[in-house]
Amino acid sequence: MKRTISLVLALMLILGCLSVLGTASAARERLWVKTPNGKTVNVRDSGGNLIGHLPYGTAVIMYDEEDYWAICECPGFPEGWIMETFLVDYNPGKYQGGSTTPAGSKTKKNVTESALGAQTVEGLNSQYKTFIYAAAPYTVQVVPDTKTGTARLRWGPSKHSTLVTYLEAGHELTVLASNKNWLMVRDEASGKIGYIATKYTKAVQ
């Protein structure tokens, strides 16, 4: 009896592992490099450092994604980060010029390259350099977007940066640094630090 129970448990464990492996496999997606000018695409590591390039038409396996980045298995790289705007779900073949997409196919994200510029390491570093730390932290109140009734606190000074949380009208934030368009703030209620567009705040009198 004990032997039978052990065999049943072992079988259940094996089936469970196979199920997990099947799910992980299903999440993997075969994609191809497609640049508007036919040139190579940059491959970066998780820290944003350039580690190589892939030619137009190279096949990769995407197994995860974050914001506008695809995390892939690439030829020569067990893990590489590639902007999703340069990956498509069909083999583009040899570069013929232009940037047309066959009917029924799509790029991974319908995002302009200029918008993605604010997500690159270089773009964000350039933005961060414009910030001036407040001589003494001061308080502002949230003035929501009239369309949504809330304002967004983001992890970086870009409207394409990851959302930290939504903020309601009148919510108070402590300003740590600022540039022309963004405030680096601390939400004293939650302890979170992030960035909010200056236009969605007003100084507390």
CORWO-V439501 format. One line per field, one symbol per residue. ss: DSSP state (~ for helix, > for strand, _ for the rest). psi: psi as a letter, one per 30 degrees, with the letter a starting at -180 (. if undefined). A space follows every 10 residues. Layout:
BEGIN
ss: ???
psi: ???
END
This chain:
BEGIN
ss: _~~~~~~~~~ ~~~~~~~~~~ ~~~~~~__>> >>>_______ >>>>_____> >>>>____>> >>>>>>__>> >>>>__>>>> >>>~~~>>__ __________ ______>___ __~~~~~___ ~~~~~~~~__ _>>>>>>>>> >>________ >>>>______ __>>>>>___ _>>>>>>>__ _>>>>>>___ _>>>>>>~~~ >>>__
psi: eeeeeeeeee eeeeeeeeee eeeeeffkkk lkkjlfggal kkklafggkk falklkfkkl jkfllkcgkk jlkljfjfkk kkkffgklgl jfakkglahl kkkfllleki kleeefeffl eeeeeeeeff kkkkekklkl lkjlkfefgl lkklflikfg lkkelkklkf kkkkkellae flkjlkjfef gkkakkkefg lkkk.
END
